[in-house]
Amino acid sequence: MTDKPKQKQHPLIVTIQQAKRLIRIVIGFTVLIIGIAMIALPGPAVVVIPIGLGILATEFVWAKHLLKRFKDGANNLKNSILNNSKKV
């Protein structure tokens, strides 16, 4: 087997990739913090928090796990509401 050596990327490309990553992280945390603030303030925190987690999930595994837990909880809530409405 012949392994191809990794080609070195141009330093400018690496810098641009790092800048894009940093921008995603800053935007994700900003949206998440705004969503958390909306828990106490008027606003759609239930919509904004998953958006922030979704942005952060592109970079962090912990955010991906939290987003999955949020989705699972929302699905459980939806299923329990639908099951209770069918009984009535």
C-alpha positions as CSV (number, residue, x, y, z in Angstrom):
1,M,0.0,0.0,0.0
2,T,1.3,3.4,-0.9
3,D,0.2,6.2,1.4
4,K,0.1,9.6,-0.3
5,P,1.9,12.2,1.8
6,K,-0.4,15.0,3.0
7,Q,0.0,18.1,1.0
8,K,0.7,21.1,3.0
9,Q,-1.9,23.8,2.7
10,H,-1.0,27.3,2.1
11,P,-0.8,29.3,5.4
12,L,-3.4,31.8,4.1
13,I,-5.9,29.0,3.6
14,V,-5.3,27.6,7.1
15,T,-5.7,31.1,8.5
16,I,-9.0,31.6,6.6
17,Q,-10.3,28.3,7.9
18,Q,-9.4,29.2,11.4
19,A,-11.1,32.6,11.0
20,K,-14.3,30.9,9.8
21,R,-14.2,28.5,12.7
22,L,-13.8,31.4,15.1
23,I,-16.6,33.3,13.5
24,R,-18.9,30.2,13.8
25,I,-18.0,29.8,17.5
26,V,-18.6,33.5,18.3
27,I,-21.9,33.6,16.5
28,G,-23.0,30.3,18.1
29,F,-22.2,31.4,21.6
30,T,-23.8,34.8,21.0
31,V,-27.0,33.2,19.8
32,L,-27.0,30.7,22.7
33,I,-26.5,33.4,25.3
34,I,-29.3,35.5,23.8
35,G,-31.5,32.4,23.9
36,I,-30.6,31.8,27.5
37,A,-31.4,35.4,28.3
38,M,-34.8,35.0,26.6
39,I,-35.7,32.4,29.3
40,A,-36.2,35.4,31.7
41,L,-36.8,38.1,29.0
42,P,-39.6,38.1,26.5
43,G,-38.7,36.2,23.4
44,P,-38.7,32.7,21.8
45,A,-36.0,31.0,23.8
46,V,-37.3,27.6,22.8
47,V,-36.4,28.5,19.2
48,V,-33.2,30.5,19.7
49,I,-31.4,28.1,22.0
50,P,-31.5,25.1,19.5
51,I,-30.3,27.5,16.7
52,G,-27.3,28.4,18.9
53,L,-26.6,24.8,19.7
54,G,-26.9,23.9,16.1
55,I,-24.3,26.4,15.1
56,L,-22.0,25.3,17.9
57,A,-22.6,21.6,17.0
58,T,-20.6,22.1,13.9
59,E,-17.5,22.6,16.0
60,F,-18.2,21.0,19.4
61,V,-19.3,17.5,20.3
62,W,-20.8,18.6,23.6
63,A,-23.1,21.0,21.7
64,K,-24.2,18.1,19.4
65,H,-25.1,16.0,22.5
66,L,-27.1,18.9,24.0
67,L,-28.9,19.5,20.8
68,K,-29.8,15.8,20.6
69,R,-31.1,15.9,24.1
70,F,-33.2,19.0,23.3
71,K,-34.6,17.3,20.2
72,D,-35.4,14.1,22.1
73,G,-37.1,16.1,24.9
74,A,-39.2,18.0,22.3
75,N,-40.2,14.8,20.6
76,N,-41.2,13.3,24.0
77,L,-43.2,16.4,24.8
78,K,-44.9,16.3,21.4
79,N,-45.7,12.6,21.7
80,S,-47.2,13.0,25.2
81,I,-49.3,16.0,24.1
82,L,-50.6,14.0,21.0
83,N,-51.3,10.9,23.2
84,N,-53.3,13.0,25.7
85,S,-55.3,14.8,23.1
86,K,-56.4,11.4,21.6
87,K,-57.7,10.3,24.9
88,V,-59.9,13.3,25.4
